[in-house]
Amino acid sequence: MTTHTGTTFVRRTPPHRSRAMTAASPTSGGTTVGPYDVHPSTTRSAVAHRARDVLQRCPNGTVLSHHTAATLWGLWTPHELRIHVAVPGERYRPRRVGIAAHRLPTARTSVQVDGLPVTSVLDTLLDLAAVLSLPDLVAAVDRSCGLGLTDPSEVARYAHGHSRAGVRMLRRAAQLADGRSESAMESRTRVLLCLAGYPQPESNPTVTGGTGRRYRLDLVFWQWSIAVEYDGRHHAENSAQYASDLRRREDLQSAHWQLVTAVAQDVYGDPEGFLDRLDRAIRAAGGTPPRRRRGWQAMLGRR
């Protein structure tokens, strides 16, 4: 049995940035809310508390899986209010509101995170691959790599060694993964660009503005001096942040950088409009926008 704790299983923590880990939506009262917004019942501590209660009602050998395991590992996944458990063999699987019970494959080993039995990181990613959209799965893989829990090549080798549901999706996610991503929505924006046929942008490089000040930008196309920035709700709601963003944009523009901003509505509601804006920026830089791949929009949706 492998044991991890909340303070020791993370080998490498990415630098902090004030980017909202939000996703889009529906909207309510004019405010965009989504599956990556902070929600009291889906924080790691809240999930761990509820999971302990659920495990007391489950057969021996039951482990936490899917979204629940992902939350305890610290991965980015859309919010899921149910507690997911995997039960060994043909033992009784609880059928109660708030519990999603699955069968635990016999080959899996038990892993402890904060004293709770969970599926391993790689097993968790494979479970998620059977239920998440490709962009959401890439976000989870990105985070696992960013935390130093695994890396894209290890994820790919693991996927090639299995034949369960989700392996093809996990292989594709490993190809698109980038551990330098610093938010789930940044990951989703990058995947949107790649699936649509754009070259892979560099994640979170440092760019110099006209004043000599250096800035970290989300997704950079060096060949066109274009940066795609994902902005969460706090950028519009925080007046100080908004003013800082304007000064930053002006400084970068003075160094001949173009910034194309993406928000939740762009990523989920109108990706074509967002890509059209990017194409205009590419033309303004003297470049030629790539031809968009056929069927790319279908790859963005939930399976």
N, C-alpha and C positions, 0 to 999 in steps of 0.2 A: 504494500500500500504506500502510495506516495503522499506526503503531507506538505501542504502549503499554508501559509498564514497571510492575512491581509497586508502585512508589511514586508514579507520576504519573497513572495512569488513574483513581484515586479522587479525585473533586472535593470530596466532602463526607462526613465520617464521623460516624455517629450517636454520641451519648454512650454511654459504657460503662455497662452495668448487669450486676449479678451474677445474670442469669437463665440457666438452663441451656438450651441449644439442643437440647432432647431431643424425641423423639417416642415414640409408644407402640409397642405392641409385639408380639412375644411376651415372655414372662417366662422367666427362667432363674435357678434357685436363689433365687427370691424377689426378684430384682432386675429392675426394668423396663429393658429395652434397646430401642433402636429406631433408625430410619433417620436420625435427626439427632444421635445420640450421637457424641461424639468417638471416632474410630477411627484408629489409627496409619497404616493403609494408605490412608486417604482424606483426609489432611491435604493442604493445597495443595502443600507442598513434596514430599511423597511422590508425589502424582499427577503433578507436573511431571517428577520424575525418571523415573517409569515411562513417561510419555508420550514423553519424548525417545528412550528405547530403542525404543518401538514405531514411532515415525516413521522410524527408520533402516531399518525393514523394509518401508516402504510406498512406493508410487510417488511421483514428483515431483508437487508440487501438492496433496498430501494435507494436510488440516487437521484439527485436533481439534474435536470437536463435542459436542452433547448434554450429558450430565452432566459430561464431562471439561472442556469449554469453560466450563461454568457454575462449576465448582470454581475454575478459573484466574481467572475474572472475580470470584470472591469471592461468588457467589450461594449462597443456601440451596437445597439439593436433597437428597432422600433419598440415602443412601450408595449408590454403584455401584462395585463393585470392577473392572469392566471398563473399559478405555480405549476411548473412542468416537472413531472417525476418520471423516471424509468424504472419499471418493476421487473425483477428477474423472471425469466421463463414464463410459465403459464400461471403464476401466482395471481391472486386477486388484485385487480387494478381498481382503485377507488373511483367511483363515479359520483362526484359531488360538484356543485357549482364552485367555480374558482380553482379547480384542479384539472389539469390536462395530463392524463396518464398514458404512458407509452411502454412498449416492451423493451427491456434491456437486453441487447445482444450478449450472448454468453462469452464472447471473446474480450469483452471490455474489462478494464481494471478500475478499481476504486481510487478516487483522488479526493483529498480533503482540502478544502479552502475555508479558512476561518472556522474549522471544526465541523463543517458540513460536508457530506459526501456528494460529490458532483462528478459529471463526466469530464474527461480530460479536455484540454483546449482543442486539440485536433478533432476528437470525437464530437465536441460541442459544435465546431464549425461544420462538420458533416451533417449533423442533425439540422442545423439552421439552413444548410444548402437545400434541404428538401422542402422548406416552407417559405423562405424569403425570396424576394426579387433579387436579381443579380446586383444592382447598386447597393441594396441593403447588406447583402452578403459581403461585398467588397469592403464596405465600411467596417464590418466586424473583423474581417481578415486584416485590414489596415491597422486597426487598433491592437489586435493581437501581436502584430509585428512591431508596432510602435512601443508597446510595453515590453518588448523583448521576450515574449512568451513563445514565439515561433518566428519563422521567416517564410517568404513566398516559396522558396525552393523546398522547404520541409513540408509545407502544405501541399504542394504539387506532388511530391513523392508519396505522401500519405494518401492522397486522393487516387493516385494510380494503383495503389495497393489494395483498393477496395472495389466492390461491385454493387454497393447498396445504392438506394435512391439518393440522388443529390451529388454523386461523384463528378458528373460532367460539369455541373454548375460550379462545384468547388474548384475544379481544374481551371475553369475560365476565370474565376475570381482570383486564383493565385497568379494568373498571368497579368491581371489588371492591378494587383495589390501594390501599395506603396506605403511603407511604414512611416514615412515622413508626414503623412496627413495628420492634421491636428484637430479635425472635427468631422463628425459623421456627414454633415452637409457638404463640406469641402470634398470628401470622398465621393459623394453622390454626384457633385458637379463635375469632377474629373472623369468619372465613369460615363456620364452623359456625353462629354466631349469625345472620349475615345470611341464609344459605340457609334457616334454619328460620323466618325471618319477623320477627326482632327488628329494631328500628331500629339503624342503624349507630352503634356506640359510638365515642367519641373515644379515639384511641390515645395513651397516655402523657402525659396532662395532669398538672398539679400540683394537688394537693388539700391543704387545710389541716386538720390534726387539732385536737383539743380543746385541746392545749397551745400551739397556734400554730405548731407545727412543720409544715413542708411536705413532702409526699411525692409522688413520681411513681408513678402507678398504671397498670397495663397497659391496661385497657379500661374506660371510664367511661360510665355512663348517668346524665347529669346530672339528667334529669327525675325519677329515682327515688332519687338519691343512693346508687347501687349501683356498685361496682367489681368487675369480674371479673379475677382475678389467676391467671396460669398459674404454677404452682410446679414446678420440676424436682426431680430427686432430691437435689441438694445441699442443698436447704432442710431436708429431713428428716435428712440425714446429717451436716450441720454444726451442732453444738450451739449455737455462737455465733450463727449465722444464724437458727436456729430461735427462740432467745430474743429476738433483735431483731425477728423477724416477729411474735411475740406482743405485744411492747410497741407495735409499730406498729399492729397490729390494734386493741388496746385504745384507743389514742389516737384513731384514726379513728372507732371506735364511739362514743366520747364526744362526737364532733362529728356524730353521727347518720348516719354512713356504714355501709352494710352491705358486707361483702366476701364474694364468692362465689368460692371457690377451685376451679380446674380443674387436674387432673393428667392424665398421659398416658392412664390408663385411662378417664377421662371423655371425652376427645376421640376416642379410637379404640374403646374397648370399650363404654361405656355413655353415649352422648351424650344419650339420653332422660332418664336419671337426673340428669345434670348440668343439663339444661334445666328439669327439674321443680324442682330446688333453686333455680334462678334465678327461676322463677315464684313460688315461695313467698316469696322475698325481695321481689319486686315487689308482691305482695299485702300483705306486712307494711308496705311503704312507702305503702300506700293506692292503689296503681295496679292496672291490669288487664293481665295478660299478653297479648301478641299471640297471635292464632290461628296455629298453626304451619302452614306451607305444606305442601301435599300433595307427596309424593315427595322431600322435602328430603334424606332419608338416602341416597337413591340417588346424589345429586350429590356425596356425600362420598367415595365409593369410587373405586378405580382404574379407569381406562377399560378 
